[in-house]
Amino acid sequence: MMRIIPMKVLALLLLAPLLVACGGSDSGTIRVETAFYPFAYVAEQVGGADVEVDSLTSPGVEPHDLELRPKQVGAVQTADLVVYQRHFQAAVDDAVDQAGRKPGTTIDVAKLVDARDPHTWLDPATMVALTAAVRDRLVELDPDHAATYRANADKLTAALMTLDHDLRAGLAHCERDTIVTSHEAFGHLAKRYGLTQVPIAGVDPSAEPSPAQLASISRLVEKQHVTTIFTEELVSPAIADAIARETGAHTATLDPIEGLSDDTSDQTYLTLMRQNLEAIRKANACS
């Protein structure tokens, strides 16, 4: 069955070649276009100074809401490598589908892991797999810098494996294993480290829960003596705050690391994951 391309996307695709002709990089540097922050972080760490990395999602923008400008559609067409995750950002999927990219010039993170929910990067093992994939593609695209890419990837992999070890050890002995979160973003984290996620909203943080769902969450918070309702940097805390007031719980930030904000602009994936670890340890009375 033929897929109908939305008129807005079609217009962007038709304009893209004109914009590319006027822009683009002539430096000869490998250009990597990424969907949003966690993937940009890996590309930057592995590519180092030899790679130009851009993120389609600007800091402070909720990735679920992304709409591409014509210049960005052109960038998806002309980049040496595109790193994205299918079924997370429809606008990026459409741009990749219509770009006619050659095999080996895209990395779909959804193919690297068993995607329990779209937030695959909250499992460090996913980031290890992505690091290897980015390394291999960069080595193919730019063999002159292969040794640098491999060394950078080894360094990042070691840091990610240390993070995984610390998360496992830090969450091994807790009074509670339930985390109440703003939206359903922590399935991969919960699965890997033995937690039970209770989301206020679904995968899309803009979807408001029903009164019955809110009442059910409030009862669970009181029954299981949950001390903390977790909010996020890029999502309104209003509903989480309301549940906290009703149940006597506190609020704290648990970052899904979909992007950086003004408050986290000086942080990285690794530091934010460690902040998440400490937030959960405090909330769940881990020893």
Buried (B, 14 or more C-beta within 10 A) or exposed (E): EEEEBEEEBEEBBEBBEEBBEEEBBEEEBBBBBBBBBBBBBBBBBBBBEBBBBBBBBEEBBBBBEBEBEBBBBBBBBBBBBBBBBBEBBBBBBBBBBBBEBEEEBBBBBBEBBEBEBBBBBBBBBBBBBBBBBBBBBBBEBBEEBBEBBBEBBEBBBEBBBEBBEBBEEBBEEBEBBBBBBBBBBBBBBBBBBEBEBBBBBBBEBEEEBEEEBBEEBBEBBEEBEBBBBBBBBBBEBEBBEBBBEBBEBEBBBBBBBBBBBEEBEEBBBBEBBBBBBEBBBEBBEBE
